[in-house]
Amino acid sequence: MPRTITVPVEMTADRFRAFARFDAFRHQKRWRRPLVFAVVMVALACLCFFRAGQQHGAVILGVLLAVVGLGLPAAYVGGFLHSVNQQVKQMGLTRPRTAYRVELGPDGITVHVPGRQQKAADTTAAWANVWGVYRTAGAFYLYVRADLAYILPEDQVRGGADALWALCTRMLPPAKCHDCR
């Protein structure tokens, strides 16, 4: 096994979109509040429908509650996906581009950003400070902090994806390694 694994990351729009969905809905669990809102509103709508024959306007109120309860969460998700598409355009990902190079070794992780003064642009993290790593179908999401992650596409890992996963599971405690495939 190589001592250091290098991942030169070429970012594409699809990879960024997949990461954005993962980060928002799985890592940050931002699906919970819209779901709770929808459940509460639909439950209230059902109560109104049960009162349809006994209370004037109950059906109209039930329909209104159901539309709002389902419509607002749908608008939330649609707005999120639209903002991700806007970010793709702003970052110039309509065509693949080199984003960064990540080197993972026994001493830690170093991220090199091309086009900047080499040493000033490098980011370094010790394994003890890494927040976690998620292995998904096609990519690794390496969180050096809870709010900062690097996307490591499996097909761009020099040495192979299994070697990278073996390094991560050896250097990090099991609670920080998440296999989501």
PLY file of the C-alpha trace (Angstrom):
ply
format ascii 1.0
element vertex 181
property float x
property float y
property float z
element edge 180
property int vertex1
property int vertex2
end_header
0.00 0.00 0.00
1.39 3.46 -0.86
2.48 5.63 2.04
0.56 8.64 0.72
-2.59 8.54 -1.43
-3.07 11.41 -3.85
-6.40 12.49 -5.28
-6.25 15.15 -8.01
-9.87 16.30 -8.04
-11.49 17.32 -11.29
-14.89 18.71 -10.36
-17.97 18.30 -12.50
-21.45 19.71 -12.13
-22.93 16.28 -11.38
-20.37 15.53 -8.66
-21.00 18.88 -7.01
-24.79 18.41 -7.18
-24.53 14.93 -5.63
-22.37 16.31 -2.82
-24.70 19.26 -2.20
-27.69 16.91 -1.85
-25.71 14.60 0.44
-24.42 17.44 2.61
-27.79 19.14 3.02
-30.09 16.17 3.39
-27.89 13.47 4.90
-25.05 15.23 6.70
-26.98 18.27 7.97
-30.32 16.41 8.04
-32.16 19.44 6.66
-35.05 17.19 5.56
-36.38 16.87 9.10
-38.09 20.24 9.57
-39.91 20.21 6.20
-41.07 16.65 6.93
-42.34 17.53 10.42
-44.11 20.58 8.98
-45.74 18.46 6.25
-46.86 15.77 8.71
-48.40 18.32 11.09
-50.19 20.20 8.31
-51.52 17.03 6.65
-52.68 15.72 10.05
-54.57 18.97 10.63
-56.02 18.68 7.13
-57.22 15.15 7.95
-58.92 16.44 11.09
-60.70 19.03 8.99
-61.83 16.38 6.50
-63.26 14.28 9.36
-65.33 17.32 10.41
-66.58 17.91 6.86
-70.23 17.05 7.49
-70.40 18.78 10.86
-68.48 22.02 10.36
-69.09 24.55 7.57
-65.88 25.25 5.59
-63.99 22.27 6.98
-63.26 20.84 3.52
-61.91 24.15 2.21
-59.71 24.55 5.28
-58.53 20.93 4.94
-57.59 21.44 1.29
-55.80 24.68 2.15
-53.84 23.02 4.97
-52.91 20.06 2.75
-51.76 22.33 -0.10
-49.66 24.46 2.23
-48.35 21.41 4.11
-47.15 19.73 0.93
-46.42 22.82 -1.16
-44.02 24.62 1.17
-41.70 21.63 1.68
-41.76 21.03 -2.09
-40.88 24.70 -2.65
-38.07 24.39 -0.09
-36.54 21.43 -1.92
-37.06 23.09 -5.31
-35.44 26.30 -4.08
-32.49 24.33 -2.72
-31.97 22.50 -6.02
-32.25 25.79 -7.92
-29.61 27.40 -5.67
-27.27 24.44 -6.28
-27.68 24.94 -10.03
-26.87 28.64 -9.57
-23.70 27.68 -7.64
-22.71 25.31 -10.46
-22.92 28.21 -12.92
-21.06 30.63 -10.62
-18.23 28.16 -10.07
-17.93 27.49 -13.80
-18.67 23.78 -13.50
-20.61 23.57 -16.75
-17.34 21.99 -17.96
-15.10 19.86 -15.73
-12.27 21.79 -14.08
-9.40 21.05 -11.74
-10.49 22.02 -8.23
-7.74 20.85 -5.85
-5.37 18.00 -5.04
-5.66 16.11 -1.75
-2.79 14.11 -0.28
-3.65 11.69 2.51
-0.85 10.07 4.47
-0.02 8.79 7.93
0.72 12.32 9.17
-2.54 13.86 7.98
-4.22 15.49 5.04
-2.92 18.28 2.82
-5.03 20.10 0.25
-3.32 21.97 -2.59
-5.34 24.54 -4.54
-3.95 25.20 -8.04
-3.26 28.72 -9.20
-2.30 30.10 -5.79
1.05 30.48 -4.13
1.78 26.88 -3.25
2.53 26.94 0.49
0.18 29.81 1.34
-2.77 28.06 -0.30
-2.17 24.65 1.26
-4.58 23.46 3.94
-3.35 20.84 6.37
-5.32 18.76 8.86
-4.14 16.12 11.31
-6.14 12.90 11.38
-7.08 13.58 15.01
-8.84 16.78 13.90
-10.77 15.24 10.99
-14.50 15.38 11.62
-15.36 12.32 9.52
-15.37 10.57 6.16
-18.36 9.24 4.22
-17.97 6.70 1.43
-20.82 6.85 -1.06
-21.33 5.16 -4.40
-18.76 6.98 -6.50
-17.12 9.37 -4.03
-15.67 10.01 -0.61
-16.72 13.11 1.31
-13.89 14.02 3.65
-15.04 16.45 6.34
-12.04 18.15 7.91
-14.54 20.15 9.96
-18.29 19.75 10.36
-18.77 22.60 7.87
-15.87 21.95 5.45
-15.66 18.90 3.22
-13.61 17.81 0.25
-15.11 15.69 -2.49
-12.85 12.80 -3.52
-14.27 10.96 -6.56
-13.50 7.24 -6.41
-12.34 7.10 -10.01
-9.72 9.79 -9.35
-8.05 8.13 -6.32
-4.50 7.14 -7.21
-4.00 3.75 -5.61
-7.68 2.84 -5.69
-10.77 3.60 -3.66
-10.35 0.55 -1.43
-6.83 1.67 -0.48
-8.18 5.11 0.47
-10.96 3.56 2.54
-8.45 1.27 4.26
-6.27 4.29 5.12
-9.25 6.24 6.48
-10.48 3.33 8.62
-6.96 2.79 9.95
-6.37 6.46 10.83
-9.84 7.38 12.13
-11.98 5.82 14.86
-14.92 3.70 13.60
-17.43 6.39 14.67
-15.93 8.79 12.10
-15.99 6.36 9.15
-19.37 6.00 7.45
-19.89 3.59 4.56
-23.07 4.79 2.81
-22.89 2.62 -0.30
0 1
1 2
2 3
3 4
4 5
5 6
6 7
7 8
8 9
9 10
10 11
11 12
12 13
13 14
14 15
15 16
16 17
17 18
18 19
19 20
20 21
21 22
22 23
23 24
24 25
25 26
26 27
27 28
28 29
29 30
30 31
31 32
32 33
33 34
34 35
35 36
36 37
37 38
38 39
39 40
40 41
41 42
42 43
43 44
44 45
45 46
46 47
47 48
48 49
49 50
50 51
51 52
52 53
53 54
54 55
55 56
56 57
57 58
58 59
59 60
60 61
61 62
62 63
63 64
64 65
65 66
66 67
67 68
68 69
69 70
70 71
71 72
72 73
73 74
74 75
75 76
76 77
77 78
78 79
79 80
80 81
81 82
82 83
83 84
84 85
85 86
86 87
87 88
88 89
89 90
90 91
91 92
92 93
93 94
94 95
95 96
96 97
97 98
98 99
99 100
100 101
101 102
102 103
103 104
104 105
105 106
106 107
107 108
108 109
109 110
110 111
111 112
112 113
113 114
114 115
115 116
116 117
117 118
118 119
119 120
120 121
121 122
122 123
123 124
124 125
125 126
126 127
127 128
128 129
129 130
130 131
131 132
132 133
133 134
134 135
135 136
136 137
137 138
138 139
139 140
140 141
141 142
142 143
143 144
144 145
145 146
146 147
147 148
148 149
149 150
150 151
151 152
152 153
153 154
154 155
155 156
156 157
157 158
158 159
159 160
160 161
161 162
162 163
163 164
164 165
165 166
166 167
167 168
168 169
169 170
170 171
171 172
172 173
173 174
174 175
175 176
176 177
177 178
178 179
179 180
